[in-house]
Amino acid sequence: MPPEERFVPRFAAEPPQEGAPTGRWADTLTAEFLEACLRIDSGGEDLGEAGVPTWYPDRTWNGRTYVPVTARTTTELELFGYVSFVPGDPDGEGDEQEPSDFAASADFTDELAEAHPEWRMDLCDEVIGRWRGEAGHAAEMTLVWGTPQIRGGTIATAELADLCVDQCLLTGDRFTLIAPDDYRQDFLEIKLFNVRGEELARESLYAEDDEDEADDEDEATAGT
């Protein structure tokens, strides 16, 4: 095989290992997430009270497991974020058998999927690390989680310059990806496929920025 033209980490994260959190484990993760929600800078916005959290498939990268989450609030906002931890070693001894070093991140949005019928996927993302590449270039390792807004999807992929760098089977109509982004001026696209491998949808993490730039260009043209 010829050398790779684009040298980037592919499928760097472990595939999901556990099902949706239940019982005491769900309680533990929920407590960590709600504590992170208390630290949100709401800018004076009334966040209300969080409803039942929706958990997304776990992914493990760089020694930590990430479990993304969303939750609607009583003031019609959506909280989103993740809980991360060092996974336990079931074959270890003592404390190593249990997850440890918990950390959580949370934010909120008033952009809800039902208000945007044009959305084909409802996505959240957060940078969780960096990967240093060639010639001083670095990629932002990005956690992406979401839910399709159309039927028929079975697998989601993350592509960088048309190169698939991660994929995840949908579980409960939800998926989680960890992939390099913003590398050598290339940016992630998230794609949704059906069981036959046919593409159903694609979304850029920068769609809103692209639309803003297009609006600015239109205004500049109109003003000339």
C-alpha positions in Angstrom: 0.0 0.0 0.0 1.2 3.5 -0.7 2.0 5.9 2.2 -0.9 7.8 3.7 -1.3 11.3 2.4 -2.9 12.6 5.6 -1.3 11.5 8.8 -3.9 11.9 11.6 -5.2 9.6 14.4 -8.0 7.4 13.2 -10.3 5.5 15.5 -8.3 6.6 18.5 -11.1 6.1 21.0 -12.3 2.7 22.2 -15.8 1.8 21.0 -18.6 1.9 23.6 -18.1 -0.6 26.3 -21.2 -0.3 28.5 -24.9 0.2 28.1 -26.8 3.2 29.3 -26.2 4.0 33.0 -28.7 2.6 35.4 -29.2 2.3 39.2 -26.5 3.6 41.5 -24.1 4.2 38.6 -26.7 6.5 36.9 -27.1 8.3 40.2 -23.4 8.8 40.5 -23.0 10.2 37.0 -26.1 12.4 37.5 -24.8 13.9 40.7 -21.5 14.8 38.9 -23.3 16.4 36.0 -25.7 18.4 38.2 -22.8 19.7 40.2 -21.1 20.9 37.0 -24.4 22.6 36.0 -24.2 24.6 39.2 -21.0 26.1 37.9 -22.5 27.3 34.6 -22.2 31.0 34.0 -25.7 31.6 32.9 -25.3 35.3 32.2 -28.5 36.0 34.2 -30.5 33.4 32.4 -32.9 31.4 34.6 -31.7 27.8 33.9 -34.6 26.3 35.9 -34.4 22.7 37.2 -32.9 19.9 35.2 -35.2 17.0 34.1 -34.2 13.4 33.6 -30.8 13.2 31.9 -30.4 11.5 28.6 -27.1 9.5 28.4 -25.1 8.9 25.2 -22.7 6.0 24.4 -19.5 6.0 26.4 -16.1 6.5 24.6 -12.7 6.1 26.2 -9.6 8.0 25.0 -6.3 8.9 26.5 -7.0 6.9 29.7 -10.4 8.5 30.4 -14.0 7.5 29.7 -16.4 10.1 28.6 -20.2 9.8 29.0 -22.0 12.6 27.3 -25.4 13.8 28.5 -28.2 16.2 27.8 -31.2 17.3 29.9 -34.1 19.6 29.4 -35.0 22.2 32.1 -38.2 23.6 33.4 -37.4 26.9 31.6 -37.3 25.2 28.2 -33.5 25.2 27.9 -31.2 22.3 27.3 -28.3 21.4 29.5 -25.5 19.5 27.8 -22.1 18.2 28.8 -20.3 15.1 29.9 -19.0 13.2 32.9 -15.5 11.7 32.6 -13.5 9.4 34.8 -10.6 7.0 34.9 -12.2 3.5 34.3 -11.7 0.8 36.9 -9.8 -2.3 36.2 -12.0 -5.4 36.9 -8.9 -7.5 37.1 -7.1 -5.1 39.4 -7.0 -5.0 43.2 -8.4 -2.5 45.7 -9.4 0.9 44.5 -8.3 0.2 41.0 -11.4 -1.9 40.5 -13.7 1.1 40.7 -13.9 4.2 38.4 -12.1 7.2 39.9 -11.0 10.8 39.3 -14.4 12.1 38.2 -14.7 15.3 36.3 -17.7 16.9 34.5 -18.4 19.7 32.1 -21.8 21.5 31.5 -23.3 24.3 29.5 -26.7 25.3 28.2 -28.4 26.4 25.0 -31.8 27.8 24.0 -31.5 26.3 20.5 -33.8 23.3 20.6 -34.2 20.7 17.9 -38.0 21.1 17.7 -37.5 24.8 16.8 -35.3 23.8 13.8 -37.1 21.4 11.5 -34.2 21.9 9.0 -31.8 20.1 11.3 -31.1 16.5 10.3 -28.9 15.8 13.3 -28.9 17.5 16.7 -25.2 17.7 17.7 -23.1 18.8 20.7 -19.4 19.0 20.8 -16.5 19.9 23.1 -12.7 19.8 22.7 -11.2 17.4 25.2 -7.5 17.4 24.2 -4.9 18.0 21.5 -2.9 15.8 19.2 0.4 17.1 17.8 1.0 16.2 14.2 3.7 17.0 11.6 5.4 20.3 11.0 3.9 22.0 14.1 0.3 21.2 13.2 -2.0 20.1 16.0 -5.5 18.7 15.9 -8.2 19.4 18.5 -9.5 16.0 19.8 -13.2 16.6 19.9 -16.0 14.8 21.7 -19.2 14.9 19.5 -22.5 13.5 20.6 -25.9 13.7 19.0 -29.3 12.4 17.9 -30.6 12.0 14.3 -33.7 14.0 13.5 -34.6 11.7 10.6 -35.3 8.0 10.6 -33.3 5.1 9.2 -29.9 5.9 10.6 -27.8 3.1 12.0 -24.2 4.4 12.2 -22.6 7.9 12.5 -19.1 8.8 11.3 -16.7 11.7 11.7 -14.8 12.6 8.6 -11.8 14.9 8.2 -11.1 15.9 4.6 -13.3 13.0 3.4 -11.2 10.6 5.6 -13.3 8.7 8.2 -11.6 9.1 11.5 -14.2 7.7 13.8 -17.6 5.9 13.7 -20.2 4.7 16.2 -23.2 2.5 15.9 -26.4 4.2 17.1 -27.6 3.0 20.5 -31.1 4.2 21.5 -30.9 6.5 18.5 -27.9 8.2 20.0 -24.2 8.2 19.1 -20.8 9.5 20.5 -17.6 10.2 18.5 -14.1 11.3 19.4 -12.1 12.6 16.5 -9.4 15.1 15.5 -10.7 18.4 14.3 -9.3 21.7 12.9 -6.2 20.1 11.5 -4.3 21.6 8.6 -7.3 23.8 7.9 -9.6 20.8 7.6 -12.7 20.5 9.8 -14.9 17.7 10.9 -18.1 16.6 9.2 -20.5 14.3 10.9 -22.4 11.9 8.6 -25.3 9.5 9.2 -25.7 6.3 7.3 -28.4 3.6 7.0 -27.9 -0.1 7.3 -27.1 -0.3 3.5 -24.3 2.2 3.9 -26.2 5.0 2.2 -25.6 8.5 3.4 -28.7 10.0 4.9 -27.3 13.3 6.3 -24.2 15.3 7.0 -23.6 18.2 9.3 -20.6 20.5 9.9 -19.7 21.5 13.4 -19.2 25.0 11.9 -22.5 25.3 10.0 -23.6 28.3 12.0 -20.3 30.1 11.4 -20.5 29.3 7.7 -24.0 30.7 7.5 -23.0 33.9 9.4 -20.1 34.4 6.9 -22.4 33.9 4.0 -24.8 36.5 5.4 -22.0 39.0 5.9 -20.9 38.5 2.3 -24.5 39.0 1.1 -24.7 42.3 3.1 -21.4 43.5 1.8 -22.5 42.8 -1.8 -25.8 44.5 -1.3 -23.9 47.6 0.0 -21.7 48.0 -3.1 
